[in-house]
Amino acid sequence: MWAFSDESERAGTMLVAVVVVAPRDVDAARASLRGLLLAGQRRVHTAKESPRRRRALLDTIARTDGMTATVLHLRRPPGIDRVAGRRSLLAAAAGLVVEAGATAWTLDDTHPAQRNRDRDTIGHALQRLDARRVVYDHRRSHTEPLLWAADAICWAAGAGGDWRRRIDSILSVVDIGP
């Protein structure tokens, strides 16, 4: 299994999506998502798309064979900063990746300092889980269409309503504490 993650934050609520795709379905999933690109577009970013394009993206994701998604949800209590919240979410995400049997985990790229903190957090979490066979890295989203799926799923889970309903068939949401 392969895993892909992105994060979002809305009004003190932090979300991390863990999208898992069976290796045999990765190429078809990437092709479906690439098919949504408009002329001149390098990637699909849900927050910047029109409602019509968001619906098309979420419907494509929901129909993708071999894909499941979990969104980890953390409402940051007072005294817990974004860095500590992200660490909690990534440690929990590492557990999901291992539980899913993933051997490769791609996260959306971020600022170099955050990338280093992420690697430290993930490395320690995987070591605690004795999951030496999981390879993980950050990539720019324009190079990996399945990061667009993680972005869209995270966005839809945070937006709720019809947006979330469109992906309910592949989505589970888990609340975690700090």
N, C-alpha and C positions, 0 to 999 in steps of 0.2 A: 504494500500500500504506500501511496505517496500522500503527503500532507502539505497544505498551503495555508498561510495565516496572514491576516491583516487586522488592524485595530481601528477603533473609532471611539470618540468621546462626545457625550451630549450631557450638558448641564450636571457635571459631577458624577455621571455614570460612565464607566469605562467598559468597553466591549472588545473581546478578541474572538475572531472566528477561526475555527479549525475545520478546514475542508479536507476531506479524505476521498481520494479517488483510487480505484483499482488500477493497477498498472496497465492492464489491457484496454482500459477506457480513456487513458490520458490523452493520446493523440486525437481521438475523436472529440473529446471535450475541448481541447485547445482549438481545433478547427472550427467547432461551433461558435466559440467565443470570438475568434478572429473574424468570422463571418459577419459579426455585428459592427466591425469598424467602418466608420465613414471615410470617405476620401480625405487623405491628409492626416487622419487620426492615428496616433501611435498606440493608444490604449483607451480602454473604456473606464471612466471614473464616474461612478454612480451619482455622486452629489452634483456633478456638472452636466448630467444628461437631462433631457426633457422627460416629462412623465411618460410619454409614449415610448421612448427609448428605454426607460427604466422598466416598464412593463415587459417589453420584448426581452430585455436582459434577464430579468427574474424568471420569466416563463422558460427561456432557453435553459437556464440553470436547473430549474425544477424538472425538466425533461431529460437531463443529462444522465446517461446510464453510468452506474458504478460510483455515483457521488453521494456522500452524506456530509452533513455539517452540524457542528455544535458551536454555539456562541456562548462564551463565558461572560457573565454579567457581574460587574462589581460597582455598587454604589459606594463611592469613597466617603467614609465617615470623616468628621473633623479630625485633623491631626495626621491624616494619611495623605501624603502628597502624590503627585502623578507618578513619580519614579517608583515609589513603594507599591502603588497600585498596579503598575505595569509588571513589576517583579512577581507579585502574587498571581496575576493573570497568566504570565508566561510559565511559571512553575506548574500551574494547573493545566495549561495547554500541553506542556511536555508530558504530563501524565496521560492525557487523551491520545497524544500521538503514539506513545508506547502501547497503550491499551488497544489502539486500532491496528497495531502490528506494522506501523509505517516504518520504512527504512530510510526515507528521504523526507526532509521537512524544509520547505522554502517559505521564508517570511519576507514581507514587503520591506524594501530598503528604507533606511531612516538615517538621521544625522549620525556621523561617525561615533560620537560619544555615546549616543543611545545604542547604537549597534554593538559597541563594546560591552555596555551594561547588559544588553540582551544575551550576548554570547556567554557572559559570566553566569547569568541567571540560568540559562538553558543548560549550560555545561554542568553546573552543580545539580540541577534537577535530574538530568539524565544519569549522572553518576549515582545519585541517591537511589534511582530506579534500576540501577545496574543495566542500563540500556546502551551498551557500547556500540551497537550496530546502527544506531540512528545517526545519519549524517544530516546536518542542518546548515543553512546559510541564508543570507539576505540577498535579494535580487531586486533590481529596479523593475517596477511593475510593467513597463512597456516590453520587457523581455520575457515575461511569463503570463500568458493569458489566464491561467488558473488563479493568479493573484487577483484578477478582476472579479472572479467569482467570489473569492473571500471578501473583497471589498463590498460587493453588492449584498452578500448575505449579512454582513455586519451592519451595513446601512439599513437594510430592510428590517432586521431584528430591532434596531434602535428606533426606526420610524413607526413600526407597529401597523395596525389597521390592515388594509388590503395589501399593502406592501409585504408585510410579514406573511399574510395568508397565502400569497403566491408561492412561497417556498416552504410552507408548513410540512409538505410531504417528505422533505429531506432534512428538516431542521429540528434540533432540540436546543433548548436554552437552559443553562445551568447557572444558578446564582452561587457566587462564592463570597466568602468573607475575607477581610484583609489578612 
